[in-house]
Amino acid sequence: MSKPLIAIVGRPNVGKSTFFNKVVGRKISITEDKPGVTRDRLYADGEWRGKAFSIVDTGGIEMRSEDTMWREIKKQAEVAIETAHVILFFVDGKEGLTTSDYDVADMLRRSKKPVILVVNKIDDYSEDKIFEFYSLGLGEPYPVSAEHSTGIGDVLDEAVSWFEKGVHEEDDSIKIAVVGKPNAGKSSLVNRLLGFERTIVTDIAGTTRDAIDTQLTYNGKNYTVIDTAGIRKKSRVEDEIEYYSQLRAYDAVRRADVCLLVVDSSEGLTEQDTKIIGFVHEEGKPSVIVMNKWDLIEKDTNTINRFEAKLKEDLKFMDYFKSVYISAKTGQRAEKLFALIDEVYAHSRFRVSTGILNDLIADTVRANEPPSYNGRRLKVYFSSQVAVAPPTFVIKVNSVDLLHFSYERFLENVLRKNFDFSGTPIKIIARENGES
């Protein structure tokens, strides 16, 4: 299930990035006392009162500016608003209301999304400091000082309270996001998927203008195919590049159950392909690497083996990958896609019983003791699988500091050797005994 998305919007220099950094617990956005510093969106995952979410920081919105940069920033913010579950609208409590604030408020009202009005830079609260902001017509203002970390909890309480109010209709389809660089053949692949003998249920415009959700039934199973714009390599900020296509692709990945990562075989795996694949891996999504345009490759009996060896070399960080070599244009091997989608989807939702898991981990630790550090050695008391999509395992230990990355990777390899998790990431979380 995808995490709800909180979007932080407002005109420039009202403290959006400072708030973002406080929420995610580390400095991600560039904060500088100059308008327009945050020109692109920045994402992070957060959690509040046991509820996980993603949060996006946007550039400041200047509604009336005709400057190319401001138009582009406004476009990015609009897409963030389209894809968000809850919007935090930031205004400046020291400077007071401006015409721009009224303009942004009008735009947010039209979005029909829950909007929380956040009055920032209120270091010493008094009722009269926030009174004027009621005139925006967005309900009760929340006074905060992001710089001094006051009032943040109240805003997050209100934000997470909206998550369950926005429950959508139950959708049992497997959602497939088709992502990759421009010109990798994504649209051809989508057309090929939809061209199989099937029943199209409905075509629905997605949450964004260039991501279309098409529902279909194939072999008795329901699927939703999400077509996305190509994710371009980020160039200089001054270039008017489709920044917002990355936000739309992010949203498609966030909503997806399975991602098809489309690579142009005639180009081979590029640095940009690897970044996109890494992004999907970090989001914990099962995936299939679709080596497209296979009809353009001169082949001999070892061609696929050479390509696979190169993928294994370049994708060491996700050696669980599943790949398929197809031509979306000619249909070569395209019939394999739905079987692979079903396979990695099932692997991402596989559960290991607690008894079997504990026996396996206990036997593994006995046979391969962790190294000791300063005379102390890791002890594993108990293991359990706490989630699927991706499969997530919690191991209770004597000290999380003693679980070295290399031993954690070793345990992951043991799990993968004993259970088929091909095509999906898995997570291992260490907690100290007694910690919930």
Helices and strands as residue ranges (DSSP letters): E 5-10, H 16-24, E 42-48, E 51-57, H 68-83, E 86-92, H 99-111, E 115-120, H 127-130, G 131-136, E 142-143, H 152-161, G 164-166, E 174-180, H 186-195, E 199-208, E 211-218, E 221-227, H 243-255, E 258-264, H 271-282, E 287-292, G 294-296, H 303-314, G 316-318, E 323-325, G 334-336, H 337-348, H 354-367, E 372-373, E 376-377, E 380-387, E 392-397, G 400-402, H 405-418, E 427-432
